C-alpha cells in the first residue's frame, strides 16, 4: 500500500541523514574541505557532478546535501543548493539566470539587499530592472519587454508585509517563458509553498526561520533539477560556500521548524490585533489582519501569516527610535525568525544598501518599526510593547 505524502512536521524530521556507517540519529558533521576518490575514473566523475557530496566542499558536502534535500522536500521541489547566506543564494541565482542585455522585473517593496542587487549591482553587468507594485498584477505584465528573463518576487515582503498574488504572476511569466524566483523567507514552507502556485524557484535566507536560533548564517534555493544545475555551475565560480557546521546547525533548526512557526504565527497575530487599536500606532502591516489590503490573497495562498509585522507610529521617526530603545524583550537587532524577539527601524537599516531616494521609493516611512516575534510568552511581549509605546 503506498505511503501518503508526509506532512511538514514529519517531513522535517524524517529527511535523509548524511551518510555514515554507524547510522547515528543525529547526522555527523563532515568538517572537511576535500574528499579522497577511490580511482581516477571516480575522481573524473564526481568532479563534474552537480552538488556532489564527496569531491570538494565548494562543490558540495554531505551536510549541504542533507539540508538542501530537506528544504526541497518541505517546499515540494525536486532538489536544491545551499549557500553561505541568503543574499549569496539570491545573487548567485540571479547571476546564473540573467546576462548582459537581459531585463528583470522586481517589486518596489522588497528586502533591501535584493533591491540593492537589482538597482546597483546588476546594471554594472548590463542587466536592467523595472520595479513594480507587487499587488498590481497587471503591472508585472506591463513591465515585460522582449529582453525580460526573470521575475523577482517576495511575499510577504520585507518590511511592509505586502502580498503578491503568486498564481497570477506565475501564470503571466509562464505564458511569456520568464523564470520566476520567489523569496519565501518570511512565510517559510510551513505557511506557504510558492511552487504549488506555479513559481519556478524559491530561495530562503536560512539564517532566519530555517535555522531559528541566531547562531548560523546560510541561504538555500530549491526548484527543478535543470534550473538548479544551471545555478550550481555559477555557484562554484562565485564560491559563496556554506560551512559544514553551519549546514548542520541549520538542519537542526529545520527539524523543529513546524513547531516553532506555529508559535511565531500565533504570537504575531495576537500582537498585531493588540497594536491595531493602540493610540500611538497609525498603521499595522500584517497580512493576517482582515483590513490588510491583500488579506484575501494572503488567506488563499498561505496557511499561516508568519511571525513578522511592522507598525507605523504617529510620532514619526522620533517616536520610532524612542520606542525601540525602551523595549526590553525585543532586542534592537537586524534579522528575524529566531527564538528571541527582535525590533528594528528599517529606514535606518536600509540606508546601508540603499540611497534615501531608494528607501522612499520602497515605501518605507520614517516612523516604521519592524517587529519579529519570537518564542516568548505573548503576554510578556504585549506588556513590553505597551510600556515602550507610552508617550510615543
N, C-alpha and C positions, 0 to 999 in steps of 0.2 A: 504494500500500500504506500503511495507516495506521501512524503512528509510535507505538510503545509508550510508555506513561507514563514520564516521565523519573524516574530515581532521585534521591534527595535531593542527592547530591554534584553531579549535573549540573544539577538544577533550580535550585540555589542560585546557580549561575554564569550560567546561560542564561535569566534572567528578563529582562523588558522593561527596556531602559535609558530613563532620562529623555530625552525627545526633543531632538535638536539636529541642525541641518542638516549639521554637519561629521561626524556619525556617529562620535564618539570611542568607544573601547573602555571607558574609564572615564567614567562619566556626569559632566557638568559640575555645578557647584553653583549652583543658582538662588537666589543670595543677594539676594532682593528681597522687599519687603513687599507689593507690589501689581503688577498687570499691566494693560497697556493693552488695551482692546477695540477691535475694528475698526469697530463700529457700535453704535447704541443698542439695536438688536434683539439683537445678540450679547451686550451687557452685561446685558440683562434675562434672557437665557437662562442665562448662567453664574452669575449672582447666586444662583440657587436650585438649581443642580446639585450633587448630593452629591459632596463631596471634589473639586471641580473643580480642576485644576492650573493654571488661568490666569485667576483672578479676584482673589483676595486671600489671602495666605498663612494667615490664620486659618481660611479655608475649605478651603484645600488648596494644594499646591505640587508641581511635578514630582518633586522629591526625596521628598516624602511618598508620592506615588502609587507610585513605584518600590519603596520599602521596604514599603508595605502590601501591594502585589501579590506581592512576593517571599515574605513571610511567609505570606500566604494560600495561595500555591502550595505551600509546604512543609507547611502544615497541612491541605491538601485543602479549603480554604474557598473560597467564592465571591468574597469581597472583604474589605477591612479598612480600619482607620483607625489613624493614629499620633498619639502624644501626647508631651508634654514629659517624662513619667515614667511608670513602671509604675503608681504609685498614681493618677496623673492619668487613666490609661486605665481603671482599676478604678472610681474614684469617678464619673467621667463616665458610664460604662456603667450602674452601679447607679442613679444619679440618673435616667437615661433610662428604666429599666425598672421602677422602684418609685416609688409615690406615697404620699401620706399615707393611712393606713389599711391599707396593704399589709403583708404579713408575709414575711420572708426566713428561710430555713434555711441555716445555715453550720456549718462544722466548728469544734470546740474547738481543734484543732491547726492553726494557720494563721499566715501571715505577720502580724506584729504590726500593721502598718499596716492590713491588711484587718480584723483583729479590732477595732481602734480605730474604723474606719469603721462597722461594724455595731453596736458597743456604745456608742459615744459620739456619733457624728455623726448617723446615721440616725434615732435616737429624737427628735432635735430637729425632724425633719420629719414626725413621726407614723408612722414605719416601725418595726415591731417585728421582733425577730430571736430565733430559737431556735438554740442551739449544740448540736451532736450529736457523738457519737463516730463519726468518719468510717468506721471499719472495721466498724461495726454497721449493715448495710444497712437493717434493719428500723427503726432509729432515725430514718432520714430520712423514712420513710413515716409513722411515729407522730407526727412533729413537724408534719405538714401540717395547716393549718387552711383554712377556706373563703377566707381572705384571702391565702394563700401564693401568691406570684407568681414567686419566684426561689430557686434553689439555688446557693450559692456553694461551689465545690469546689476543692481544691488537692491534687494527688497527683503525686509525693511532697510531703509537707507540710514547711513550714519552722517550727521547726528539727529536728523529731524524725523526719523521713523516714517518716511514716506513709502508708499507702496507702488510697485509696478505690477501690472496685470501680466503675469508670466506667460500664460497660454496665448494671449492676444499678441504679445510682442514676439514670442517664438514662432507663431504662425506667419507673421509678416516676414520674419527673417528666413524661414524655410522656403517660402514662395520665391524669394529672391536669392536663394543659395548663399545666405550670410550666416556665419557661425555665431552662436550666442554663448556668452560666458557670464555666469551669474555668481555673485558673491553671496554665499549663504551663511556667513559668519554669525550674524545676529540671530537668525532663525534656528540654525542647526538642523540636521536631518531629522531630529525628533519632532520639530514643529512644521517642517516644510521640506519637500523634495522637489526641487526645480526640474529635474529630469523627467519626473512624472507629468510635467506640464509642457514638455517639448523642448526644454533647454538642452543644448549640446554638452556644455561643460560647466562644472561647479567648482569653485575654489573657496577655501577657508583660510583665515588666519587661525591656525590651530593653536596658537598661543592663547586664544580666548576660551570658549566653552569646551572645545575638544580636550584641551589639557586641563583647564579648570582650576588650577592651583597656584597661578602666578609663579611658576618655577621652571618654565620651559618656553622657548621661542621656536615656532615651527609654522609651516604652511603646507597645504595639500591641494591638489587639483585632481578631479576624477571625471571620467566620461568614457567615450567609445575608445576601443583599443587603437584604431588608426590615428585618432587625434592625439592620444597620449603618447604614441610612438613618435609623432612629429615633435611634440613638446620635449620629449626625452632627448632627442637629437640636439636640440638647442640647450637643454639643461646641462649637458656635460661640457659645453663650452662656457656657459655663464658661471657654473660652479657654485651655485647657492646651496651648498651641501648641508644637510641636516646631520648633526652628530648622532651616533647610535644611542647614547644615553638619553638625549633629548627625545628621540623617537620612542624610546622605552617609557619615558615619563608621560608623553602624550598618550601612548597606548594605555597606560594605567588610567589616565583620565577618561578615555573613551569607554572603558568598562563600566563606569558609573554615570555616563552621560545622561541616560534616560531618567535616572533617579534625580540627578541634580537639576536638569532642565525643568522638570515638573515643579520643583520648588521655586526656581527662578521665575517661572511663569506666574505662579500663584502670588508670589510676593510683589512683583511688578504690577500686577493687576490691582492688588489692594492699595499699593502706594499711589498709582495713577488715579484711582477712584477717590482717594482721600485728598489729593492735591487739586483735583478737578474743581473743587469748590473753595479752595483756600484763598483768602482775600489778597495775599501777596502775589499770587500766581495769575498771570493773564492768559496763559495757554498751557495745556498739557498735550504733548505729542506722544501718543501711544495707540497703536492700531487696534488694541482690544477695547478701546472706548467707543461706544456706539456713535458718538458725534465726530469721530475721526473721519476726515474727508474720504478716505478709501477703506473704511471699515468693512464694507460689504465685499470688496475684492479680497481683503486680507482673510476674512472669515471663509471665503470659498477656497483659498489655496493654502491656508495654514490651520493646523490643529491646535496650536497654542501661539501666543503673541510675543513670547520672549521676555527676557529679564531687563531690558533697557528701555528707558523712557527719557524724554527731555522736556524741560519746562522753561517757560519764558516768564521772567519776573517783571512786575510792574515798575520797579525802581531801576530797571536797566542794568548797565554793567556794574555800577557801584553795589547795587543790591545783590547781584550775582556773586561778585567777589566776596562780599561780606558774608553771605550765606554759606558759601563753600568753606570759608576759613573758620566758621563757627561749628561746622559739622564735627561730630566726634566719632561716629561709627563709620561714616562714609569717608574713606581716605581720599585726599586730593592726589589723584594719580591718573596717569594715562592707562589705557587698556580697559578691559571689561571681561565678564564671563567667569570670574573667579569666585571662590567661596567667600571672599571679602567683598563688601560693598564699596564701590568707587564712585567719585564725583569729579567732574572736570568742566572747565569753561572752554568750550570748543572754539570760540573766536580767538582766544589766546593760543591754544594748541595748534590750530590750523595755520597760524602765521609762520610756523616753522617750515612749511612746504608751499604755502600759497601767499600771493600778494593780498593787500587789503581789498583790492577790487575783486579778486577771485573769491575771497571769503564772502563778500557781499553778494556776488553773483550766485553763490551756492545757497543763498537764503539763510545764512547763519546770522541771527540777530545778536546785538551786543549783550542782551540780558539772558541769553540762552545758557542753561545748565544741563549737562547730560548726567543722568543717574543710572549706574549699573548695579542692580540689586543683587546681593549675594545670598548666602545661606543663613544669615542671622534670623532671629525671630522677627517677623514683620512688625509686631507691636513696638519693639525697640527701635526699629528703623523709622517708623512714623513719629515716635516721640522725638527722635533725634532731629528729624526734618522740621518738626513744629518748633522746637527750641531755636533752631538755626534761622528759621524764617521770621522770628519775632522782630518786628521793627524793619523788616526788609522793604 
